[in-house]
Amino acid sequence: MSKTNKFNLENVEAQMRKGTLEFTILLIISQGEVYASDIIRELKSLDLIVVEGTLYPILSRLNRAGLLSHSWVESEAGPPRKYYTLTASGKETLEHMTTVWDGLSSSINRLIETYKEG
């Protein structure tokens, strides 16, 4: 990449990841009751690295929006843990987001193929 390119690629990558975080978090929670550190571990395993300082505000926002519910579970290794699950509204939202993602992904993939051919 040219040094004269003023387009900040790191910022672009961060914004693209940020734009998909809520969706990916809902997808992970849709698998069943999950603890915040489990979400972080799953995101990291997918190279979608996120830190607690990013995750907790998103979880709070999704909870306030009625997309998540949580329960406290006693832990043998320390204080009780907050586990998250999707609400009915969360499941509906995730279905809608999945449909939107499928259409968007398909369109972008077609553009990428056209770009590669050109």
N, C-alpha and C positions, 0 to 999 in steps of 0.2 A: 504494500500500500504506500502510496506517495506521501512524503512528509508535508507536501503542500495541501493535501486533502484536509480541509477544516471540519469535515463531518465527523463527529465524535462517535465512533463505532461502539465504544464501550457503553456510552449513554443509550444508544439505539438498542443494544442487546439488553440492557437493564430495563428499559421501558417495555420491550417486547415480553420479557419474563414477568414484569410487574402486571402487565395487562392480562396475563393468564393465571396468576396466582390464586385468585378466588375460585376460578373454575377447577384448577388442579386440587386445591384443598377440598372442595366439595366432592370431587371424584374419590379422593382418598377416604374421606369420612363415609362415603356411600358404601364402603366395604364392610362397615359395622362399627361398633363402639370403638373409639380411638382416643388415645392420650396425645397431648401436644408433642411430646418428644417422639412419638411414633410417626406423627405427620412430618416432622423435620427429618427424621431418618429416611422415610420414604421419598421425600423430595430430594434429599441429597443422593440417594441411590439412583435417581433419575437425572442427575446432574442439574436439578432445579434448586440449587442451594439457596436456602433461606435461613435466617437467624431468628431466635426467639423474639427479638425486638420488632421484627417484621410480622411474624406469625400472630402474636397475641392481639394486636390491634385488628387484624383481619378477622380472627375468630370472634372478637367482641362485636365487630360490625355485623358479621353474619348472624350472630346470636340475637342482637338487637333487631335485626330485620326479620326475625322469626324463622330463619332457615335452619338453625341448629337448636338442639336442646343439649343440656349437659346434666351429668350426675356426678356426685362425689363418691369415690370408692376408697375405702381405707387401704393403706399401703403398709406392708410389713417393713419397708425400707425407709419410711419417713412419713411426712404429712399426707393427708388424703389427696388423691389425684382427681382432677376434673377430666371426665371422659365425655366426648362429644358424639352425637348422632344427628342424622338429618331428621328434620320434621317433615310432615307431609308437604308443606310449602317448599321446603328445601329440596325434596325429591322432584317436585314439579319444576322448580327453578333449574335444577340440574338437567332435567330432560330438555327444557327449552335451550339452555346453554349448549348442550350436546348437539342439538339440531343446528343451532347457529354456527357452532364450531365446525361441524361437518360441511356445511355449505361454504363457509369462509375458507376452510382448509382445501376443499376441492378447487375453489376458484384460484387460490394462491398457487396451488400445485400446478394447475394448468398454465398459469403465467410463468412459473419457473421453467416448465418444460419448453414453452415457447422461447424464453430467454436462452436456454441451453442450446436449442436448435439454431438460434439466430446467430 
